[in-house]
Amino acid sequence: MSTVEGPWSAASRRPAVPGTDRWTVGVDVAAHRSPWGGTAPSRLHAVGDAGLVAGRALCLAPVTLLDPALWVWPDDGDEDSPLCWVCLALTC
C-alpha cells in the first residue's frame, strides 16, 4: 500500500469509517459471450487483501483488478456492471 495519498487513492475518494473493511474492485477475467453476439455485462467483485496477490475475489472467482481511484465497492455497480451477489453478501 502506498504511503502517499492523493486524489488517485481510494482513501481520498470516500472517508474511511472506523471498523469497516475496505475492498478493492475486480471484474470477471473472461466475460461470457452472449448468444446474440458481443459480451455479456462484466460482473463486479469485491477483492480483499489476500485476493490482491491471488487475483481472486471473495467468492473465489478469478478477477482483473480495477483502478481503486475510479471504482469503489459496492457503490459503482449498475446494470452494465452488476455486483456479484456472493461478494455482496460476504461484505455486508
N, C-alpha and C positions, 0 to 999 in steps of 0.2 A: 504494500500500500504506500502511496506517495505521501510524503510529509508536507508537500506544497499544495495548498488548497487555492482554488480559484474558480472562475465561472464554469470551468470544464468539469469540476468534481461534483459527484452526487451530493456531497455534504452541503455545498453551497446552493444546490437546486431546491432543497427542501430541508427545513430544520430537523435535526435528529431529535427524536423523543426518547428520553432515558428509558431503558428497559425494553426497547423494541429492537428486533433484529433488522439488519439491512440486507437486502437481496439484490444481486445483480440480475439483469435480464438477459436471457438467451432465447434463441429461436431455433426451431427444428433444423437439424443439419440438412436433411433432404426433404423438400416439400413434396407432398404426394401429388401425382398427376391427376388432373380432372378428366373424366371421360369425355368432356366437351372440348378438350384442348386447354393448354395453359397449365398453370399450377394452382392448387387449392391454397387458401389463405394459410400463412405460416403461423403456427401456434406459439405464443409467448410462454416462456417457462421461468420460474424462479430458480436462481443458482446461488447456492451458499458457498462458504469458504472452500469446502472440500471439492465442490464442483468446478471451481476455477482451475484447479490442476487437472482434474479428471475429464473436464469437458462434458459434465453430466449435470442435468437439472435435479431438483429434489425428487422428482418422480423417476429418476434414473434414465430419462431419455437423453440421447446424445444431442448436444446443442452447440451452436456457434454463439459466442458472447457478443452482445450489442454494446455500443458505447454508453457507459453509465451517465455521461453528461446529457445524453439525449433520451434515454429510456429509464423509466422508474417502475418498479414492480409494486403494486398491480395497477397503478394509475394510468398506464399507457395502453391498456387493452382496448380493442374496439372490434368491429365486425370484420375489418380487413386483417387484423392480427388478434384473434381471440385468445383469451387466457386459458392455460391448461387447468382443468378442473382439479386434478390431483395436486398440482403445485399450489393452487389457491387454497385448497382445504388444509394443506400442510403448513401454510403461512398464516392462517387465521389465528 
